[in-house]
Amino acid sequence: MTGGSAGGPYDPDGPEGAYGPDGPDGAYAPEGTSGPVHVTVHPPSPAGGRRVRADGELLGLAHNITDLTEFLRRAGLEIDPAEIAGAPWIDWRGVAPDRWGPETAD
């Protein structure tokens, strides 16, 4: 889910909700791109890893921020790994950006 206003950290309970100021369908123009892009990082799969899509196109299965950064770079979206969790154009589905492994019941 996208970060809060001004690219803040993921905060589903924040004043703008989990999706930030533009809602779940908001698309942003990351610096250096020619237009808006919408990246979706899906919840972890049962075996671990998260599917990553950019404007609907599957980029791959990321197991960590390094994988995600590389997929985005190959798609022409340069971003510092330290900024990924707060990027307003990334929609984090299901769980926060620090969760990559399979979800387990407690």
C-alpha positions, -999 to 999 in steps of 0.1 A, spaced: 0 0 0 13 34 -7 29 56 18 11 84 35 13 120 24 46 132 10 58 97 8 56 89 45 59 54 58 32 28 54 6 35 80 -28 18 75 -42 36 105 -29 70 95 -52 99 87 -51 90 50 -55 53 54 -33 27 39 -34 41 4 -23 77 10 -39 108 -5 -49 94 -39 -66 63 -28 -59 27 -40 -60 37 -77 -37 67 -74 -8 67 -99 23 89 -94 51 101 -117 83 90 -100 112 114 -106 128 107 -139 98 90 -155 78 102 -185 45 97 -168 25 82 -140 33 46 -129 15 24 -105 36 -4 -89 18 -31 -69 36 -54 -44 12 -82 -36 10 -101 -3 36 -128 3 29 -161 -14 25 -193 6 61 -202 -3 74 -167 3 81 -138 -20 58 -111 -33 46 -106 -69 55 -72 -83 36 -55 -111 41 -22 -128 11 -8 -146 -3 -43 -146 28 -60 -161 43 -87 -140 79 -78 -131 87 -109 -110 87 -125 -75 106 -104 -50 120 -120 -19 134 -87 -4 139 -50 -11 170 -58 -32 149 -79 -56 122 -52 -58 148 -25 -65 163 -46 -93 129 -53 -109 121 -16 -107 155 -7 -122 149 -31 -151 115 -14 -157 132 20 -159 123 31 -124 154 41 -104 149 43 -67 171 42 -36 163 10 -16 160 31 15 131 51 -1 110 21 -13 88 17 18 77 54 16 74 57 -22 39 71 -29 37 52 -62 41 17 -47 9 0 -35 18 -25 -7 -10 -51 -6 -19 -72 24 11 -65 47 37 -38 54 69 -34 32 91 -54 57 72 -87 52 85 -110 25 81 -145 38 50 -167 39 23 -157 62 18 -181 91 -10 -184 116 0 -178 152 
